[in-house]
Amino acid sequence: MKSVIICDMEGVIKEINKGALDLFGYDKDELVGKKRVSIFSPGEIVIQNVLGWLEKANKEGKSVVKTNFVKKDGSKFNAEILITPNFANGKDKEQTGYCGITKEINEDVNIPINLSTKIFKGIAITRGGFTLASILPMVIVAILLNQLNSLSVINTIISIIGIVCLHIFGNLYNDYFDVSSGTDGVNNEYFNVGDKSLILRGAQISGGSRAIELGLITLSKTKKLGNIMLLIALACIIILSINIFLETKSLNNIFGILVIGSLGLILTYFYTAKPLRLSARKGLGEFVIFLTFGPLLSLGSAFGMTNTPFDLTYDDLKFFIFIGIPLGLLTTNILLINQFPDYKSDKKSKKINLVVLFGRKSSRWIYLINLFLIFLSTFYFIQEIPKFIPLFSYNVFYFIFSIIFLYGLYIFNGLFKYYDSRKLINYNIHTIYYQIIFCLGLILTFCI
């Protein structure tokens, strides 16, 4: 009997016959409505080939490929699969998914893995693309320091490397603890971008990286890699502290990065680690994300990237604290909208974030409130910009950010309508774009 599997557009298994169950070694209850067909393929093949196979099936009506598959016990075998698109009621109707008919073959099948795939594998494991949430705010602070002729290029490079490594450390330990606790294991409704975005193509945007599930990395290696990232981040702090003293002859900046760095490390680790598990404590996780990607990051960047000493007074530091508020809220909204598809699994695993606490319908308004707070706080700190940029153009700023604000309302409108639908993924993607566009808008107004 041939193996026949029918999945929806996101790869979730909808129907499976006995031949497929016997071939792959699963029980029906383990798969239908729960798992995606990606679990049957080695992770690197999923990353490199699967979207291309599906695109060919859509374009030509079918795709026949020879590939390697993985059974439940981890053993691999060679097979030929025929992939065809499924439609609701004939090809003039909406596509509902795909049908895969698989047969085992007795021949060697070698699918070469490209260098670009191996690079993308590393990005997928570390969720490296999301480090833009750390890098862009640091670039904004660097531009402002440069306007004051107080930017240290060397310190800036060291600071960015250190923060990126700390961010990746947090991503890896987030995966480690969420897999260990079973949170990711019960999440069957997570979002993967697939082919919905050229920029984010294939990216995992909720429910963790799924790298362990796909076999891209083991649980123990995830922790080991996280520890390596932490050691690099700590090394950067030590080197940065030495260079800060050589350039400023002041201990104030060193004290600032040590305090903020230590606090950031603690919050990053205990975001998902027990006993605190801050991400599960009734909205405390969202506040931690706001704080670490907002005021702590902007202020810590100012301490680390400057070549002049700071006075540890509120008047000297308040600007860099307030510039972090909208930047932190942007990242918080990414986290918030990504909690909508994870609602059921988070609730089941007692991960009480804001969406679980208030429910999906009411939590829509939190996104809108954050959106207004982003712009109110931006208008507040922008009044201080002439101190850094004497020829700053408010007209350019108002023009650019009026458009950006309308874009934010467009995203909220999508969230408002599709908060309980798989169509929401388009607005999860736009929320990521929104943070990038907002930061680039600030950089543009600072540089004109």
C-alpha positions as CSV (number, residue, x, y, z in Angstrom):
1,M,0.0,0.0,0.0
2,K,1.3,3.4,-1.0
3,S,1.8,6.2,1.5
4,V,-0.8,9.0,1.0
5,I,-0.7,12.2,3.1
6,I,-3.0,15.2,2.6
7,C,-2.0,18.5,4.3
8,D,-3.3,22.1,4.3
9,M,-1.5,25.1,2.9
10,E,0.7,25.3,6.0
11,G,1.7,21.7,5.9
12,V,-0.6,20.5,8.8
13,I,-1.6,16.9,8.2
14,K,-5.3,16.6,7.6
15,E,-5.6,13.0,6.3
16,I,-3.2,10.0,6.3
17,N,-3.6,6.4,5.2
18,K,-2.4,3.2,6.8
19,G,0.4,2.9,4.3
20,A,1.9,6.2,5.5
21,L,1.5,5.2,9.1
22,D,3.3,1.9,8.5
23,L,6.0,3.6,6.5
24,F,6.8,6.4,8.9
25,G,6.1,4.5,12.1
26,Y,3.5,6.8,13.7
27,D,0.0,6.4,15.1
28,K,-2.7,8.5,13.5
29,D,-3.5,10.4,16.7
30,E,0.1,11.7,16.8
31,L,-0.2,13.4,13.4
32,V,-3.6,14.4,12.2
33,G,-4.4,18.0,13.0
34,K,-1.2,18.3,15.0
35,K,2.0,17.8,13.1
36,R,3.3,19.3,9.8
37,V,4.7,17.1,7.0
38,S,8.1,18.7,7.6
39,I,8.8,16.2,10.4
40,F,9.2,13.5,7.8
41,S,12.2,15.2,6.1
42,P,15.7,16.1,7.3
43,G,15.7,19.7,8.4
44,E,18.3,20.8,5.8
45,I,16.1,19.4,3.0
46,V,13.1,21.2,4.4
47,I,15.0,24.5,4.4
48,Q,16.5,24.1,1.0
49,N,14.0,22.2,-1.1
50,V,10.5,21.9,0.1
51,L,9.2,25.3,-0.8
52,G,10.6,24.9,-4.3
53,W,8.9,21.5,-4.7
54,L,5.6,23.0,-3.7
55,E,6.0,26.0,-6.1
56,K,6.7,23.5,-8.9
57,A,3.6,21.5,-8.0
58,N,1.5,24.7,-8.1
59,K,2.9,25.8,-11.4
60,E,3.0,22.5,-13.3
61,G,0.2,20.6,-11.5
62,K,2.6,18.1,-10.0
63,S,6.1,17.7,-8.6
64,V,7.9,14.3,-8.6
65,V,11.1,14.2,-6.6
66,K,13.5,11.6,-5.1
67,T,14.5,12.5,-1.6
68,N,15.4,11.2,1.9
69,F,12.7,10.8,4.6
70,V,12.9,10.2,8.3
71,K,10.9,7.7,10.4
72,K,9.7,8.2,13.9
73,D,12.6,6.2,15.3
74,G,15.1,8.6,13.5
75,S,16.1,6.1,10.8
76,K,16.3,7.5,7.2
77,F,15.2,5.9,4.0
78,N,15.1,6.9,0.3
79,A,11.8,7.5,-1.4
80,E,10.0,9.0,-4.4
81,I,7.2,11.4,-3.7
82,L,4.5,12.8,-6.0
83,I,3.2,16.1,-4.8
84,T,0.0,17.6,-6.2
85,P,-2.0,20.6,-5.2
86,N,-5.5,20.1,-3.7
87,F,-8.5,22.4,-4.3
88,A,-11.8,22.9,-2.5
89,N,-13.9,21.8,-5.5
90,G,-11.9,21.7,-8.7
91,K,-9.1,24.0,-9.9
92,D,-11.4,27.0,-10.2
93,K,-11.7,27.0,-6.5
94,E,-9.4,28.1,-3.7
95,Q,-6.4,25.8,-3.1
96,T,-6.7,23.9,0.2
97,G,-3.3,22.2,0.4
98,Y,-1.3,19.3,-1.1
99,C,-1.4,15.6,-1.5
100,G,1.9,13.6,-1.2
101,I,2.1,10.0,-2.5
102,T,5.3,8.3,-1.4
103,K,6.9,5.0,-2.2
104,E,10.2,3.7,-0.8
105,I,12.9,3.0,-3.4
106,N,16.0,0.9,-3.4
107,E,18.5,3.4,-4.8
108,D,20.9,5.9,-3.4
109,V,19.5,9.4,-3.2
110,N,22.0,12.1,-2.4
111,I,20.6,15.7,-2.1
112,P,23.6,18.1,-1.9
113,I,23.2,20.8,0.7
114,N,24.3,24.2,-0.5
115,L,26.5,26.6,1.5
116,S,23.6,29.1,1.6
117,T,21.4,26.4,3.1
118,K,23.9,25.8,5.9
119,I,24.1,29.5,6.6
120,F,20.3,29.7,6.6
121,K,20.3,26.7,9.0
122,G,22.4,28.7,11.4
123,I,20.1,31.6,11.1
124,A,17.1,29.3,11.7
125,I,18.7,27.7,14.8
126,T,19.7,31.0,16.4
127,R,16.8,33.1,15.0
128,G,19.6,35.4,14.0
129,G,17.3,37.6,11.8
130,F,15.5,38.8,14.8
131,T,18.7,40.4,16.1
132,L,17.7,43.4,14.0
133,A,15.6,44.3,17.0
134,S,18.8,44.9,18.9
135,I,21.0,46.2,16.1
136,L,18.7,48.9,14.7
137,P,18.3,50.7,18.1
138,M,22.0,50.6,18.6
139,V,22.5,52.2,15.2
140,I,20.1,55.0,16.1
141,V,22.1,55.7,19.3
142,A,25.3,55.6,17.4
143,I,24.1,58.2,14.9
144,L,23.1,60.5,17.7
145,L,26.5,60.1,19.4
146,N,28.2,60.7,16.1
147,Q,26.4,64.0,15.8
148,L,28.0,65.0,19.1
149,N,31.4,63.8,17.9
150,S,31.5,61.4,20.8
151,L,31.2,58.1,19.0
152,S,33.9,55.4,19.4
153,V,33.9,53.2,16.3
154,I,35.8,50.4,18.0
155,N,33.5,50.5,21.0
156,T,30.5,50.5,18.8
157,I,31.6,47.3,16.9
158,I,32.4,45.5,20.2
159,S,29.1,46.6,21.7
160,I,27.0,45.4,18.7
161,I,28.8,42.0,18.6
162,G,28.3,41.6,22.4
163,I,24.6,42.5,22.2
164,V,24.0,40.2,19.2
165,C,25.6,37.3,21.0
166,L,23.5,38.0,24.1
167,H,20.4,38.2,22.0
168,I,21.2,34.8,20.4
169,F,22.0,33.4,23.8
170,G,18.4,34.4,24.9
171,N,16.9,32.9,21.7
172,L,18.7,29.6,22.2
173,Y,17.9,29.3,25.9
174,N,14.3,30.3,25.1
175,D,14.1,27.3,22.8
176,Y,15.9,25.1,25.3
177,F,13.6,25.8,28.2
178,D,10.4,25.9,26.1
179,V,11.2,22.5,24.5
180,S,12.3,21.1,27.9
181,S,9.1,22.2,29.6
182,G,6.9,20.9,26.8
183,T,5.6,24.4,25.8
184,D,6.8,24.0,22.2
185,G,5.7,20.3,22.0
186,V,2.1,21.1,22.5
187,N,2.1,24.0,20.1
188,N,0.6,22.9,16.8
189,E,-0.7,26.2,15.6
190,Y,2.5,28.2,15.3
191,F,3.2,30.5,12.3
192,N,5.8,29.8,9.7
193,V,6.2,32.5,7.0
194,G,6.6,30.0,4.2
195,D,6.5,31.8,0.8
196,K,4.3,34.7,2.1
197,S,7.3,37.0,2.4
198,L,10.4,37.2,0.2
199,I,12.4,38.8,2.9
200,L,11.3,36.5,5.7
201,R,10.8,33.4,3.5
202,G,10.6,30.2,5.5
203,A,11.1,32.0,8.8
204,Q,9.6,30.8,12.0
205,I,7.8,33.7,13.7
206,S,6.0,32.1,16.6
207,G,6.2,28.9,18.6
208,G,10.0,28.9,18.9
209,S,12.5,28.1,16.2
210,R,11.3,24.5,15.8
211,A,14.9,23.7,15.0
212,I,15.0,20.9,17.5
213,E,11.8,19.4,16.1
214,L,13.2,19.5,12.6
215,G,16.5,17.9,13.7
216,L,18.6,20.9,12.8
217,I,20.1,20.7,16.3
218,T,19.7,18.7,19.4
219,L,18.5,19.9,22.8
220,S,21.9,19.5,24.4
221,K,23.7,21.3,21.5
222,T,21.2,24.1,21.7
223,K,22.3,24.7,25.3
224,K,25.9,24.3,24.4
225,L,25.7,26.9,21.6
226,G,23.8,29.2,24.0
227,N,26.7,29.0,26.4
228,I,29.2,29.8,23.7
229,M,27.2,32.9,22.7
230,L,27.2,33.9,26.4
231,L,31.0,33.5,26.7
232,I,31.5,35.7,23.6
233,A,29.2,38.3,25.0
234,L,31.1,38.3,28.4
235,A,34.4,38.6,26.5
236,C,33.0,41.6,24.7
237,I,32.0,43.2,28.0
238,I,35.6,42.7,29.3
239,I,37.3,44.1,26.2
240,L,34.8,47.0,26.0
241,S,35.4,47.9,29.6
242,I,39.1,48.1,29.1
243,N,38.8,50.1,25.9
244,I,36.3,52.5,27.6
245,F,38.7,53.2,30.4
246,L,41.5,53.8,27.9
247,E,39.4,56.3,25.9
248,T,37.5,58.1,28.7
249,K,39.6,57.6,31.8
250,S,36.3,57.3,33.6
251,L,34.7,54.5,35.6
252,N,31.1,55.8,35.1
253,N,30.6,54.3,31.7
254,I,32.1,51.0,32.8
255,F,29.8,51.0,35.8
256,G,26.8,51.7,33.5
257,I,27.5,48.8,31.1
258,L,28.2,46.4,33.9
259,V,25.0,47.1,35.8
260,I,22.9,47.2,32.6
261,G,24.6,44.2,31.1
262,S,24.2,42.1,34.3
263,L,20.5,43.1,34.6
264,G,20.0,42.3,30.9
265,L,21.6,38.9,31.3
266,I,19.5,38.0,34.3
267,L,16.3,39.1,32.6
268,T,17.2,37.2,29.4
269,Y,18.0,34.0,31.2
270,F,15.0,34.0,33.5
271,Y,12.6,35.0,30.8
272,T,11.9,31.3,30.2
273,A,14.1,29.6,32.9
274,K,12.6,28.4,36.2
275,P,12.0,29.3,39.0
276,L,11.1,32.8,37.7
277,R,10.0,32.0,34.2
278,L,9.1,35.6,33.7
279,S,7.4,35.0,30.3
280,A,4.6,33.1,32.1
281,R,3.8,35.6,34.8
282,K,0.8,37.7,33.8
283,G,2.4,40.2,31.5
284,L,5.7,40.4,33.3
285,G,7.4,38.9,30.2
286,E,6.1,41.6,28.0
287,F,7.5,44.2,30.4
288,V,10.9,42.4,30.4
289,I,11.0,42.5,26.6
290,F,10.1,46.2,26.6
291,L,12.7,47.0,29.1
292,T,15.6,45.0,27.6
293,F,14.9,46.0,24.0
294,G,14.0,49.5,25.0
295,P,15.5,51.8,27.7
296,L,18.1,49.3,28.9
297,L,19.4,48.7,25.4
298,S,19.5,52.4,24.4
299,L,21.1,53.5,27.6
300,G,23.5,50.7,27.7
301,S,24.5,51.4,24.1
302,A,25.1,55.1,25.0
303,F,27.4,54.0,27.8
304,G,29.2,51.5,25.7
305,M,29.6,53.3,22.3
306,T,30.7,56.8,23.4
307,N,34.3,58.0,23.8
308,T,33.4,60.6,26.4
309,P,32.4,60.0,30.0
310,F,28.8,60.3,31.2
311,D,27.7,61.8,34.5
312,L,25.5,59.3,36.3
313,T,22.6,61.8,36.7
314,Y,19.1,61.7,35.3
315,D,19.5,64.9,33.3
316,D,22.6,63.5,31.5
317,L,20.9,60.1,30.8
318,K,17.2,60.8,30.4
319,F,17.3,61.3,26.6
320,F,18.8,57.9,26.0
321,I,16.3,56.4,28.4
322,F,13.3,58.0,26.6
323,I,14.6,57.2,23.1
324,G,14.4,53.5,24.2
325,I,10.7,53.7,25.0
326,P,9.2,53.6,21.5
327,L,11.9,51.1,20.4
328,G,11.1,48.8,23.2
329,L,7.3,49.0,22.5
330,L,7.9,48.1,18.8
331,T,9.6,44.8,19.9
332,T,6.8,44.3,22.5
333,N,4.2,44.5,19.8
334,I,6.1,41.8,17.7
335,L,6.0,39.6,20.8
336,L,2.3,40.4,21.4
337,I,1.0,39.6,18.0
338,N,3.1,36.4,17.8
339,Q,1.3,35.3,21.0
340,F,-2.1,35.1,19.2
341,P,-1.4,31.9,17.2
342,D,0.3,30.4,20.3
343,Y,-2.7,31.1,22.6
344,K,-3.9,27.6,23.1
345,S,-0.5,26.0,23.7
346,D,0.6,28.8,26.0
347,K,-2.6,28.4,28.0
348,K,-2.2,24.7,28.1
349,S,1.4,24.9,29.4
350,K,0.4,27.7,31.9
351,K,2.4,30.4,30.1
352,I,0.3,33.3,31.2
353,N,1.3,36.1,28.9
354,L,-1.0,39.1,28.1
355,V,-2.9,37.3,25.4
356,V,-3.6,34.3,27.6
357,L,-4.5,36.6,30.5
358,F,-7.0,38.8,28.6
359,G,-7.9,36.6,25.7
360,R,-7.3,37.1,22.0
361,K,-10.2,39.4,21.4
362,S,-9.4,41.9,24.2
363,S,-5.7,41.7,23.6
364,R,-6.1,43.4,20.3
365,W,-6.5,46.7,22.1
366,I,-3.2,46.3,23.9
367,Y,-1.5,46.4,20.4
368,L,-3.3,49.6,19.6
369,I,-2.4,51.2,22.9
370,N,1.2,50.3,22.4
371,L,1.0,51.8,18.9
372,F,-0.2,55.2,20.3
373,L,2.4,55.1,23.1
374,I,5.1,54.5,20.5
375,F,4.3,57.7,18.7
376,L,3.6,59.8,21.8
377,S,6.9,58.8,23.3
378,T,8.6,59.5,20.0
379,F,7.2,63.0,19.8
380,Y,8.4,63.6,23.3
381,F,12.0,62.7,22.8
382,I,12.1,64.2,19.3
383,Q,11.8,67.7,21.0
384,E,15.3,67.2,22.3
385,I,16.8,66.2,18.9
386,P,18.0,69.8,18.0
387,K,20.5,69.5,20.9
388,F,22.1,66.7,18.8
389,I,21.2,67.9,15.3
390,P,20.8,71.7,15.1
391,L,19.4,71.6,11.5
392,F,16.9,68.8,12.3
393,S,13.8,69.1,10.0
394,Y,10.6,68.7,11.9
395,N,8.6,68.9,8.6
396,V,10.5,65.8,7.2
397,F,9.9,64.0,10.5
398,Y,6.2,64.7,10.6
399,F,5.8,63.7,6.9
400,I,7.6,60.4,7.3
401,F,6.0,59.4,10.6
402,S,2.5,60.3,9.5
403,I,2.8,57.7,6.8
404,I,4.4,55.2,9.3
405,F,1.6,55.8,11.8
406,L,-1.1,55.1,9.1
407,Y,0.8,51.9,8.3
408,G,0.5,50.9,11.9
409,L,-3.2,51.5,11.8
410,Y,-3.4,49.3,8.8
411,I,-1.7,46.5,10.7
412,F,-4.0,46.9,13.7
413,N,-7.0,46.7,11.4
414,G,-5.7,43.3,10.1
415,L,-5.2,42.2,13.7
416,F,-8.7,43.4,14.6
417,K,-10.3,41.4,11.9
418,Y,-8.2,38.3,11.8
419,Y,-7.1,37.9,15.5
420,D,-8.7,34.4,15.5
421,S,-7.7,33.3,12.0
422,R,-4.7,31.9,10.2
423,K,-4.9,35.0,7.9
424,L,-3.3,36.9,10.8
425,I,0.1,35.7,9.7
426,N,0.2,38.5,7.1
427,Y,0.0,41.1,9.9
428,N,2.6,39.3,12.1
429,I,4.9,39.7,9.1
430,H,4.0,43.4,8.7
431,T,4.6,44.0,12.4
432,I,8.2,42.8,11.9
433,Y,8.5,45.1,8.9
434,Y,7.0,47.9,10.9
435,Q,9.8,47.8,13.5
436,I,12.4,47.9,10.7
437,I,10.6,50.7,8.8
438,F,10.1,52.8,12.0
439,C,13.8,52.6,12.9
440,L,14.9,53.3,9.3
441,G,12.5,56.3,9.3
442,L,14.3,57.7,12.4
443,I,17.7,57.1,10.9
444,L,16.6,58.9,7.7
445,T,15.3,61.9,9.6
446,F,18.5,62.1,11.6
447,C,20.7,62.0,8.5
448,I,18.9,64.3,6.2
